Amino acid sequence: MKQRTPRQIGLLYLMLEGVGTFCGGSFHGAVYMDFLMHHLHDYVLANSVNVVFFCTLFLAEIPTGAYADTFGRKASYVLASLLWSLGLVIYGLSDSFLGFACAEAILAIGSTCVSGAFEAWLVDSLAHTKMNGVELEAYKTHLFTRERTLSVCFGVLGSLVGAWVYSLYPAGCWIVSSVLMLGHAIAAKYLLREDYFIHKTHALSERWVELKRKIIAGSSLARKNPTIRTLALFSAVQAFGCMGTNMLWQPLFSEHVPVFWLGGLLSMWMICSAVGGECISRFIDTTKDPVSVLKISMIWTGVLVTISAICPFPFSLIFFTASQIPRGVIGPISQTTIHRVITDSETRATTTSCAHMAQHIGGALGLGLSGLSAKYVGIPATWVWSGASLIVGAWWLYRRHREGR
């Protein structure tokens, strides 16, 4: 079979990532909190459903990363789409905390199956084409930025279509998304190839030994490498500070806009996030000091979120929309930097998964505290301390990083 060119690999990566965004998270991203509150009627319970998601992410991240490195990133990616299809249909048919929690656990395992694995597939597939080092780094940065932009395009479409379906039949939003994810799994099954991957015919016991070895090796690198450790801590702080806004913007702004237009708001914020990523790609050299760029981006995000919390509508919406631009900078920098540091292709997905674990801890803590805070002191006060945590956390981590150097 003819080997694919770097351009073909990159286009396939972008296509599957974009279609996955449309079929999955964006389809219900604008309405899921409204759906949960309709059934649970309590901020703490609604946020607790998402806590289940993050706790499951934490537990499953390393095993699924090692699974991808041992059995293949394609197998892991297809399994992720199948699990998302199952979790979404359970979500749509549920009306209790237990049902939602079960669905979130399945969705979380699906997320960990793709977390790190698909990026690892891209990086190692490109390396297998024998691109030289300079071209490879430039092309990876280009693709990670284009991924963010393309995901925004598909995400805008998904959030609008999903909100429209939700306005007709709430549960239908999740069921339609489930069917689409099943189609996505079938497409990935037949389109993805792993020319770089050496398929081994070891017995199951030998595969298990290899799995454990890769977990130990990947965990050790993530723990000992100062760059990976710093990026993981920045991700944890960002997840902690952003959970209050991620979960509470729907009940806050739904007082002023119809449910259908929640999809429009999410679309607008996706576009702003893409603008931030494009600015980084075109105008700023992040290879010299990516941690400094992360610090500035996170501080500006925190400042704008805090201002939006103390302003009346529509100024709160304007400042919150502006906060999505610096927030969009963080993802492409972290992706590019972490894959530049990881040199062992056999444990790439495992190491990336280890780095993501700190983000899941921060997200779970942020969800729990923001749910309690929204219930007892209100959403604006919750956003004030959420924004402040981003400012203080970014400043402290950057200072700690400089002292460590």
N, C-alpha and C positions, 0 to 999 in steps of 0.2 A: 504493500500500500504506500502511495506517494506521501512523503513527509510534508506536513503543512508549513507554510511560510509564517514568519512572525506576524505579518499583517492578518493572515487568516486566523491565527490563534487569537490575536487581539480582538478582531471583529466578533469571533464566537464568544469570547469572554464578555464583551460589552452587550451582545445580544441577549445571552442567557441572564446576565445580571439585570438588564433593563426589564425583560419580560417577567423575571422573578419578582422584581419590585412591584410591577403592575398587578400581578396575580396575588401577591401575598400581603405584606404589611400595609401598603398604601391603600389597598382596597377598602379597608375598614379603619385606617389610621385616624380619620377625622371624626369617627362616630363611636368608637369602642367605649369611651368613658360614658357617653350618653346612654349606650346600651346597658352597661353595667349598672349605672345609677337607676335606670328604669326598673331593673330587677332587684337590686340590693338596697337602694335608697340610703346609702351610708358611705361617706368618703373613706372611712377606715376600712370597711369591708371591700370596697372597690379597689383601693390601693393594695390591700392584702392579697387580692387575686394576682396582681402583678408581682408581689413579693414572692409568691410561689414560683413564678416564671424565673426570677433572678436567682433564687436559691437552687432551682433545678439546673440553671445554667452553670452555676458554680460547681455543682457536684458532677455534672456530665462533661464539662469542658475538656479536661485532660484525657479521660478515656476515649472520647470521640475523636479528639485530635490524634491520639495514638492509633486509633482504628484507621483513620484516613492515611496515616503514614505507612501502616502495615498492610492494609488490604486494598489501598488505592483511593485517590481523591475522588475519582469518578463514582465509585460505589458509595462513598460518603455523601456526595452531592445529590445523587439520585435518592438515597434514603432520606435525606433532609426534606426534599420536596414531597415524598410520600407521607412522611410524618406530619408535615404542615397540612397536607390535604386531610388527613385524619383528624388532627386537632381542630381545624377550622369547622368541620361539620359537627363535631361534638360541641363546639362553642355556640354555633347557631341553634342547636337543638336544646341547649341547657337553659335553665331558668333559676338555678340555685348556686350558692357559693361553691359547693362540692363539684358540680359539673364544670363550672368555669375554671376551678383550680386544676381539675384533671386535664382539661383542654390546654391550659397554660403549661402544664408540665410536659405534655407531648410536644407542644410548639417549641418549648425551650430545648428539648433534646434535638429536635429538628434544626434549630438555630445553631447549636454547637456542632452538629454534623457538617454544616457549611462554613462555620466560623473558622477562618484560617485555611481551611482545606481548599476552597476555590481559588484564593489568592496564591496558595502554594502550588496548585495545578498550573496557574498562569506563569508564575516565576520559573518553575522548573521546565515547563514546556518551552518557554522562550530560551532558557539556557541551553536546552537540547538542540536548538537550531544553530548553535555556535555563533551567536551574535557576540561582538567584542564587548568588553566591559563598559566602555563609555556609552556606546549605543544602547546597550541593555538597560543601564540605569536611566537614561533619558527616555527610552520608550516606556519603561515601567511607570515613571512619573507621569508621562503623557496619558497612559491608559488609566491610571488611578484617578486622574483629574477628569478625563472624559467619562469615566464610570460615574462619577458624582453628577456630572451634567446630564448624562443620558438617564440615570436613575431619576433625576428630577423630572425630565420630560415624561417618562413612563409613570412616575409617581403622581404628577399632576393629573394625568389622564385617569389613573387608578383611583385617586381620591375623589375626583368629580363623579366618575361612574359609580363608585362604591356608595357615595353619599346619596346619589340619585336612587340606586336600588334600595338603600336603607329607608329612604323616604316613602317608598312604595310598600316594602315589606321588610322590617328590620332583620329578621332571621335570615332572609334571602341573601343579604349582603355576605354573610359568612358561608352560606351554602354555595353560592356562585363562585366565591373565591376558592373554595375547596375543590370544585370541579376544574377550575383553571390551573390550580397547582398540580393536580393529577396529570393534566396535559403537559405541564412543564416538566414533570418527572419523566414522562415518556420521551419527550423531545431530547432531554439531557442524556437519556440512556443511549440514544442512537447517534447523537452528534458529538459527544465528548470522546476523545481518545487520549491515551497516556503512552505516547511513544517513548518517554523517558523511563517509565516504570518497569522494573524487572519483576514479572509475576513469578512468584515462588510456589513450589508444590510441596512445601513442608507439611508435616502432620500438624494437627490442631495444637498439640502440646508445644511444638516448636514455635508456632505462630504466637502462642501465649507468652512464651519466653521473650520473643522479639518485641511483643507489645510492651511488656514490662520494662525492657531495656530502653525503649524509646521514650517511655514516660519518665524514667529516671534521667536520661540524657537531656531531654527537652526541659524538664523542670529545673535541672541544675544550671543550664545556660540562662534561662529566664531569671533565676534567682541571683546569679553571680554577675551577669553583665550589667554594668551601671546604666547604660543607655536604655536597655529594655526595662530595667527596674524603674527608671525615671518616667518613661512613657506609660508604664502600667499605673503608676501613682497619679499621673496627670489624668489618665482615663478614669480612675476611681473618683477623683475630685469632681471631674466634669459630670460623671453619672450621678453622683450624690447631689450636686447643685442643680442639675437640670431635671430631675425627676418631678419636682414640684410643678415646673412649667409644663413638662410633657403630659402629666396626668390631669392638670387642673385648668388648662387653657380652654377646654371645651365647655365646662360649666360656667366659667367666667365670661366668655364672649358670647355664649348662646343666649344670654340675657338681651343681647343687642342685635343679633343676626339670626335668621332662620336656620334650621338644622341643615338644609341642603347647602347653604353657603359656608358651613364649616369646612366642607371640602375645598371651597375656593380659598379660604384662609390658609389651609394646609398647603395648597398648591403655591400660593404666594410665598410662603416661608421656604418651601423647597427651592423656588427660584432664587431667593435671596441667598440661601445656603450655597447654591451652585455658583453664584456670583463671587462669593468669598473664595471658593476653591479655584475658580478661574483666575482671580487676582493673584493668588499665591503661585499658580503655575506660570503666569506670564511675567510678573513684575518683581518677584522676590526670590532670591537664592536661599533656599532653606537648607542646603547641604552644609553650610558653614556653622550655623547655630540654630538647629530646629527647635531646641528647648526654649530659646528666647522668643521665637515666633509663637510657640504654643502659649507662653506666659502672656504675651501681649493680647493674643486673640481671646484667651479665657477671661482676662481682666475686663476687656471691653464688653464681652458678652455679659459678665456680671453687672457691670455698670448700667448697661442699657436695660437689663431685666429689672434691676432695682428701681430705675427711674419709671419704667412702665408700671410698676406696682403702686407707685404713689400718685400717678396721674389718672384723671378721669378719662372715660371713653369719649372720643376716639383717640386721644393722645396716647393712652396706654397701648392701644393696638399699633400705633405708629412706631413707638419705641421698641415694642416687643418684636415687630417685624424687622426693624433695624438690627436687633440683637442676633438675628439668624445669619447675618453676613459674616461677622467674625467667628461665629460658631461653625460655619461651613469650612473654615480654614483648617480646623483641628484634624478631621479625618484623613485627608490626603497626606498631611505631614506625617502623622503617626504611621500610616500604611507604608509610605516610602521608606521612612527611617528604619522601621523595625525589620523590613525585608533586606535592607542594606546591611544590617548588623548580622542577621542570621546567615551563616555560610554553609551549614550542613543541610543539604537538601532532604536527607532521609528523616530528619526530625523537624522540618520547617513548620508543618501544621501543628505538631505537638507544642513546640516552643511558642508559637503565636497564641495557641489556646491558653497556655500558662499565663501569658501576659494579659489576656482578657479576663482572667479570674478576678483581678483587683477591681476591674470595672463592674463586675457583677456584685461584689461585696458593697461597693459604693452605691450602686443602684438600689439594692435591697434596703440599705439603711436610709437612703433618701426617700424611698417610697413609704416606708413605715413612718418616718418622722413627718413627712409632708402630709400624709393622710390624717394623722392626729392633729397637726397644726391647722389644717384646713377646717377640720370639724370644730375645733375649740377657739381658734383666734381668727379664722377667716383666710380666704385665698390671698388678698393683697399682703397681709403680714407674712404669709408663707413665702411669697415671692421675694420679699425684702431680704429675709435671711438666706434664701436660696441664692440670690445674686451676690450677697455678701460672702457666702462660702466660696463661690468661684473666685472672687477677688482675693480674699485672704489665702485660700489654698494655692492658687497659682503663684502668688508672691512668695509664699513660704517654700514651695517646692523648687522654684527657680533659685532662691537663695541657698537652699540645701544642696542643689546640684552644683552650683558654683563653688561652694565650700568643699564638696567632695572631690572636685577636679583639682 
